[in-house]
């Protein structure tokens, strides 16, 4: 079963719950489908971006970037920066 078919089946269950008079269950089911669709889209976008950047960088360039990010993180950690700053560095590779 494809994701689209699974989502359609889940939505059909939400419709059935609504038609059966259980609006709360219908809303819960519909919200779950919406969250799953958003998650699928986010993962697809991430993978697409990752592949696009990976294809343009060679192994040495990737290694150098990882080492630079690790050094920036370690320097900020040793300097006693707040956890939110460390999380930002880990996510972006740059201090704010």
Helices and strands as residue ranges (DSSP letters): H 3-19, H 23-56, H 59-78, H 83-92
